[in-house]
Amino acid sequence: MWSEVARARVRGPLAPFADGFRAELDRLGYRLNSRESKVNEMSRLSRWLDARGLGAGDLDDEVAGAFLADFGKGRRKRPTLLALEPLMDWLRREGVIAGPAAPGRGPADDLLDGYRWWMFAERGLAARTAGRYEGTARRFLGARSRQAGGGTGAEGLDAAAVTGFLLEEAGRGLCPGSLRGRVAELRSLLRYLYLAGVTGCPLAAAVPPVPGWKDTAVPARLAAEQVRALLDCCDRASAAGMRDLAMLMLMAR
């Protein structure tokens, strides 16, 4: 039950911002347990800052990296700055911490400029909707560009990358409504990339739908051989097959 989720307590220099960060996580669509997990991360960071005599205004990527290095000692999987991204971005927008130096235009900027124009001129989207769609496109392409060491992020784009991104979004604990929004945003970008000739096939078909949430009674458990049979039916060489595989994985979460 949602009421049974413990409310994280934040002590130290970040304590005055805890409720504001909760509101931001609610806006982003985090479920209650995932939201409090993020506030717990904020709490650990705040105590770490306090122990070193640092205030909220001293926080930047370098300080956050030092905290993560300490926190990750002895752990099999070391945390990265990506985990603190929602908190750091929100603190910057609120003016609590300094923003990073403004970057120059990167390879993806011309691509995103074209996407923005297409959303306004061809699809007639409202500015707020287009901004949300562009934000998802920037995160998706930016993550791929960083992994590849450069480029627009659209190079070599395939169905596996599309479904992998959506599964990562589901892993953040987004509520079904927010996850459906990510599906719509990703399909819009992929439709544009195909129409603009950036991708050679319509990858929007590879985006799996979010499973329906009606009639949510727990179904009977499938036998192991039935699960294997379902997975074996998914053609991993095709966009549709990757979509079906991702949908099965989402339903199993």
C-alpha positions as CSV (number, residue, x, y, z in Angstrom):
1,M,0.0,0.0,0.0
2,W,1.2,3.5,-0.8
3,S,0.6,4.6,2.8
4,E,3.1,2.0,4.1
5,V,6.0,3.6,2.2
6,A,8.3,5.3,4.8
7,R,8.9,9.0,4.2
8,A,12.6,9.7,4.0
9,R,14.0,12.3,6.4
10,V,16.7,14.7,5.1
11,R,19.2,16.2,7.6
12,G,22.0,18.6,6.8
13,P,22.4,21.4,4.2
14,L,19.9,19.9,1.7
15,A,17.1,19.5,4.3
16,P,15.3,22.8,3.3
17,F,14.9,21.5,-0.2
18,A,13.5,18.0,0.5
19,D,9.8,18.9,0.0
20,G,10.5,20.8,-3.1
21,F,12.4,17.9,-4.6
22,R,9.5,15.6,-3.7
23,A,7.2,17.9,-5.6
24,E,9.6,17.8,-8.6
25,L,9.7,14.0,-8.5
26,D,5.9,13.9,-8.4
27,R,5.8,16.1,-11.5
28,L,8.2,13.8,-13.3
29,G,5.9,10.9,-12.6
30,Y,7.8,8.9,-10.0
31,R,5.8,6.4,-8.0
32,L,5.8,6.9,-4.3
33,N,8.3,4.2,-3.4
34,S,10.7,5.4,-6.2
35,R,10.3,9.0,-5.1
36,E,11.2,8.2,-1.5
37,S,14.2,6.2,-2.8
38,K,15.4,9.3,-4.6
39,V,14.9,11.4,-1.5
40,N,16.9,8.9,0.5
41,E,19.8,9.5,-2.0
42,M,19.4,13.2,-1.3
43,S,19.6,12.4,2.4
44,R,22.8,10.5,2.1
45,L,24.4,13.2,0.0
46,S,23.2,15.9,2.5
47,R,24.8,14.0,5.5
48,W,28.0,13.6,3.5
49,L,28.2,17.3,2.8
50,D,27.5,18.1,6.4
51,A,30.2,15.8,7.7
52,R,32.7,17.7,5.5
53,G,31.6,21.2,6.5
54,L,30.1,21.8,3.0
55,G,26.9,23.7,2.3
56,A,24.3,23.2,-0.5
57,G,26.0,25.9,-2.6
58,D,29.3,24.0,-2.6
59,L,27.6,21.1,-4.5
60,D,28.7,20.6,-8.1
61,D,29.5,17.7,-10.4
62,E,33.0,17.3,-8.9
63,V,31.7,17.3,-5.3
64,A,28.9,14.9,-6.3
65,G,31.4,12.6,-7.9
66,A,33.5,12.6,-4.7
67,F,30.4,11.6,-2.8
68,L,29.6,8.8,-5.2
69,A,33.2,7.5,-5.0
70,D,32.9,7.3,-1.2
71,F,29.4,5.9,-1.3
72,G,30.4,3.2,-3.9
73,K,33.3,1.8,-1.9
74,G,32.9,-1.9,-1.4
75,R,29.8,-2.1,-3.6
76,R,29.7,-4.4,-6.6
77,K,28.0,-1.8,-8.8
78,R,29.4,1.7,-8.3
79,P,26.8,4.5,-8.6
80,T,27.2,7.1,-11.3
81,L,26.2,10.8,-11.6
82,L,23.2,9.7,-13.7
83,A,21.5,8.6,-10.4
84,L,21.8,12.1,-9.1
85,E,20.8,13.8,-12.3
86,P,17.1,14.6,-11.2
87,L,18.3,16.2,-8.0
88,M,21.2,18.1,-9.6
89,D,19.1,19.4,-12.5
90,W,16.3,20.5,-10.1
91,L,18.8,22.3,-7.7
92,R,20.3,24.1,-10.7
93,R,16.9,25.3,-11.9
94,E,16.1,26.5,-8.4
95,G,19.3,28.4,-8.3
96,V,20.6,26.5,-5.3
97,I,23.7,25.4,-7.0
98,A,25.6,26.8,-10.0
99,G,24.8,25.5,-13.4
100,P,27.5,24.0,-15.6
101,A,29.4,26.0,-18.2
102,A,27.2,26.6,-21.2
103,P,28.2,24.0,-23.8
104,G,28.8,24.9,-27.4
105,R,26.6,23.4,-30.1
106,G,27.1,19.7,-30.5
107,P,26.5,17.4,-33.5
108,A,22.9,16.7,-32.3
109,D,21.8,20.3,-32.1
110,D,21.1,20.7,-35.9
111,L,19.2,17.5,-35.8
112,L,17.1,18.6,-32.8
113,D,16.5,22.0,-34.4
114,G,15.0,20.2,-37.4
115,Y,12.9,18.0,-35.1
116,R,11.6,21.1,-33.2
117,W,10.6,22.8,-36.5
118,W,8.8,19.6,-37.6
119,M,6.8,19.4,-34.4
120,F,5.6,23.0,-34.8
121,A,5.2,23.3,-38.5
122,E,4.1,19.8,-39.5
123,R,2.4,18.5,-36.4
124,G,1.1,21.7,-34.9
125,L,2.1,20.7,-31.3
126,A,1.8,23.2,-28.5
127,A,5.0,24.7,-27.2
128,R,4.7,22.8,-23.8
129,T,4.2,19.5,-25.5
130,A,7.0,20.1,-28.0
131,G,9.3,21.0,-25.2
132,R,8.6,17.7,-23.4
133,Y,9.1,15.7,-26.6
134,E,12.4,17.5,-27.3
135,G,13.6,16.8,-23.8
136,T,13.1,13.1,-24.2
137,A,14.7,13.2,-27.6
138,R,17.7,15.1,-26.2
139,R,18.1,12.5,-23.3
140,F,17.8,9.5,-25.7
141,L,20.2,10.8,-28.3
142,G,22.6,12.3,-25.7
143,A,23.0,9.0,-23.9
144,R,23.7,7.2,-27.2
145,S,26.2,9.9,-28.2
146,R,28.1,9.6,-24.9
147,Q,28.2,5.8,-25.2
148,A,29.5,6.1,-28.8
149,G,32.0,8.8,-27.8
150,G,30.5,11.4,-30.1
151,G,28.0,11.9,-33.0
152,T,24.4,12.8,-33.0
153,G,23.3,9.6,-31.2
154,A,21.2,8.5,-34.2
155,E,24.0,6.7,-35.9
156,G,23.4,2.9,-36.1
157,L,20.1,3.3,-34.4
158,D,18.2,0.0,-34.2
159,A,15.2,-1.7,-32.6
160,A,17.4,-3.0,-29.7
161,A,18.5,0.5,-28.7
162,V,14.9,1.8,-28.9
163,T,13.5,-1.0,-26.6
164,G,16.5,-0.8,-24.3
165,F,15.8,2.9,-23.6
166,L,12.2,2.3,-22.9
167,L,13.1,-0.6,-20.5
168,E,15.5,1.8,-18.7
169,E,12.7,4.3,-18.3
170,A,10.4,1.6,-16.9
171,G,13.2,0.7,-14.5
172,R,13.1,4.2,-13.0
173,G,9.7,3.3,-11.5
174,L,7.6,5.7,-13.6
175,C,3.9,5.4,-13.2
176,P,2.0,3.9,-16.2
177,G,0.7,7.3,-17.4
178,S,4.3,8.7,-17.5
179,L,5.6,5.6,-19.2
180,R,2.9,6.0,-21.9
181,G,4.1,9.5,-22.3
182,R,7.7,8.3,-23.0
183,V,6.3,5.9,-25.6
184,A,4.6,8.7,-27.4
185,E,7.6,10.9,-27.2
186,L,10.0,8.2,-28.5
187,R,7.7,7.3,-31.4
188,S,7.5,10.9,-32.4
189,L,11.3,11.3,-32.6
190,L,11.7,8.0,-34.5
191,R,9.0,9.0,-37.0
192,Y,10.8,12.3,-37.6
193,L,14.2,10.5,-38.0
194,Y,12.7,8.2,-40.7
195,L,11.0,11.1,-42.6
196,A,14.2,13.1,-42.5
197,G,16.2,10.2,-43.9
198,V,18.3,9.8,-40.8
199,T,17.2,6.2,-40.3
200,G,16.6,3.8,-43.1
201,C,13.5,2.0,-41.6
202,P,10.5,3.2,-39.6
203,L,11.7,2.3,-36.1
204,A,8.6,3.8,-34.5
205,A,7.1,0.4,-35.0
206,A,9.7,-1.0,-32.7
207,V,8.4,0.9,-29.7
208,P,6.3,-1.5,-27.6
209,P,3.0,-0.2,-26.1
210,V,2.7,0.1,-22.4
211,P,0.6,-2.9,-21.1
212,G,-3.0,-2.0,-20.3
213,W,-3.7,-1.6,-16.6
214,K,-7.4,-2.6,-16.7
215,D,-8.5,-5.9,-15.1
216,T,-5.4,-6.0,-12.9
217,A,-6.1,-9.2,-11.1
218,V,-3.0,-11.4,-10.9
219,P,-3.1,-14.0,-13.7
220,A,-2.3,-17.6,-13.3
221,R,1.5,-18.3,-13.2
222,L,2.8,-19.6,-16.5
223,A,4.9,-22.7,-16.6
224,A,8.6,-22.3,-17.5
225,E,8.2,-24.0,-20.9
226,Q,5.3,-21.6,-21.7
227,V,7.5,-18.6,-21.0
228,R,10.3,-20.0,-23.1
229,A,7.8,-20.7,-26.0
230,L,6.6,-17.1,-25.9
231,L,10.1,-15.7,-25.9
232,D,11.2,-18.0,-28.7
233,C,8.4,-16.7,-30.8
234,C,9.9,-13.2,-30.8
235,D,12.1,-12.6,-33.9
236,R,15.0,-10.6,-32.5
237,A,16.2,-9.8,-36.0
238,S,13.1,-7.6,-36.7
239,A,11.7,-4.4,-35.2
240,A,8.3,-6.1,-34.6
241,G,10.0,-9.0,-32.8
242,M,12.0,-6.7,-30.6
243,R,8.9,-4.8,-29.8
244,D,7.1,-7.9,-28.7
245,L,10.0,-9.1,-26.7
246,A,10.2,-5.7,-24.9
247,M,6.4,-5.8,-24.2
248,L,6.7,-9.2,-22.6
249,M,9.6,-7.9,-20.4
250,L,7.6,-4.9,-19.4
251,M,4.6,-7.1,-18.5
252,A,6.9,-9.2,-16.4
253,R,8.2,-6.3,-14.3
